[in-house]
Amino acid sequence: MGSQAAWRLAARGAEVVGYDRFAPGHDRSAAGGETRIFRSAHFEDSRYVPLLKHADALWEELQRETGRELRRLTGCLLMGPAEHHQMRTVLESIAEHGLDHEVLDAELLAKRFGQFRLEEGDAAVLDRRAGFIRPELTIQSAVRHAEELGARIHRYTPVRTITPSGSGVEVHTNAGAEKFDAAVVTVGPWVNDLLPDLPWEVDIRRLINAWYVPTTDAWFGDERPAFIRTAPTHCYGLPSPDGVSVKLGLSRAVHLPVDDPNRLNRTVEPHELEIFTQLIEQYMPDLHPDPIRLSVFMEGYTESSRPLVGPLPGNDAVVLLAGFSGHGFKLSPAMGDIAADLALDGATPRPIEFLSTVNRTEA
C-alpha cells in the first residue's frame, strides 16, 4: 500500500517522503512469497468489483511506466460448494458487473484442469481477468518509479509516532521529526503499535505459505490458473512462475495470532503442515505431500474483514489504510490512488463508503 501511495502521490506532483521500517520489497510483513492473486470477481462483497476494475487499469499503467511484468493474467479458478455464500457472491458479482468468466462442470474441469478434484455439489468458475502478481518486484518497481518522479524514501527508518502539528502532522523517527501537510499510514501488522488508540481492532495473524512439487505435468500446461477453494477449508494456490512448484496458502481461521510483530516466529512445526497434507490428499492428489519451501508472513484482519480506509478519527490529516484481511495486494494500486485523493483533496470519487473510516461501525 505504501509503495503504491508513493507512486500515485508523486505522479500528481506532490512532494512525497516515505519511510520504511526495512526496505521496499522486504519479506517481513504480508507482501512476500513470490506471487499474489489478482482477480476481477470477489467472494466477499460485490462492492469491491469497481475498485478491482480501477486497480486493474492502474496495474496496466504501472507496468507500462516501469517496463516490468508485474502481473500476468492466467485466470483464476474459484471452486467450492455451489450453495456456499461465497460462491453465490461470486456469481452475483459476475452477473452484476458483466465479468469475463466461464462456469465449468465436473466433466469439463476434469478435462481442462485434471489436477483439481471437485466434490458432489461443488461449482467451479474460471475468472478470466485474473492471474498472479509479483509482490516483491511490484513494490520495488513502484518505489523506484516514485523516486524517479521526485519522492524521497527513507529506508530502515521506522516511524515512532505521528502527532498533530497545526493543520498538518509531525512524523517522528529516531533521527528526529519532519512536518507534513498530511500522512498516509500503511504500516500493516504494526498498525496497533503506531496507533494504539484506534477505535477498531486489527487482529494480527501469522500465516504460512508452502510450496509443493507436482508429480504430473498438468499444473504447467497451456492454462496455469491461480485457484481458490471456499470450503470446507478455505485455501488458495498459484503455480510458480518458474514452472517447478505450486504455492498453497490458507485463510484466517487457521492462522495463529501474533502478539508482537517484531518477534514473529518464522519456524514452521511439522504439525502445522497437517492441514496442507489433508487438502492435497482430498483436492490436489498429484502434488507431492512434502513441501520444498516454507515462508511465514503476517496479515491484519478486521472483525468484518473489510479494511479501514480513510481519515484517522480526530485527525483528518492522517489517512489510514489498514486491516485488509488478506485481500489487499490486488487492490493496492487503487488504494494508493484513493489515499492520494484523500491526502490531497480530502475526498475521493471512488466508491469506498463500505470501507470508509468515517462513521465506521464494525459488524
Sequence and secondary structure as in RCSB ss.txt:
>XXXX:A:sequence
MGSQAAWRLAARGAEVVGYDRFAPGHDRSAAGGETRIFRSAHFEDSRYVPLLKHADALWEELQRETGRELRRLTG
CLLMGPAEHHQMRTVLESIAEHGLDHEVLDAELLAKRFGQFRLEEGDAAVLDRRAGFIRPELTIQSAVRHAEELG
ARIHRYTPVRTITPSGSGVEVHTNAGAEKFDAAVVTVGPWVNDLLPDLPWEVDIRRLINAWYVPTTDAWFGDERP
AFIRTAPTHCYGLPSPDGVSVKLGLSRAVHLPVDDPNRLNRTVEPHELEIFTQLIEQYMPDLHPDPIRLSVFMEG
YTESSRPLVGPLPGNDAVVLLAGFSGHGFKLSPAMGDIAADLALDGATPRPIEFLSTVNRTEA
>XXXX:A:secstr
 HHHHHHHHHHTT   EEE SS TT SSSSS SS EEE SS SS GGGHHHHHHHHHHHHHHHHHHTS  EE   
EEEEEETTSHHHHHHHHHHHHHT  EEEE HHHHHHH TT    TTEEEEEESS EEE HHHHHHHHHHHHHHTT
 EEESS  EEEEEEETTEEEEEETTEEEEES EEE  GGGHHHH TT SS  EEEEEEEEEE BSSSGGGSS   
EEEE SSS EEEEE TTSS EEEEE GGG EE S GGG      GGGGHHHHHHHHHH TTB SS SEEEEEEEE
E TTS  EEEEETTEEEEEEEE  TT  GGGHHHHHHHHHHHHHHS  SS  TTTBSTT    
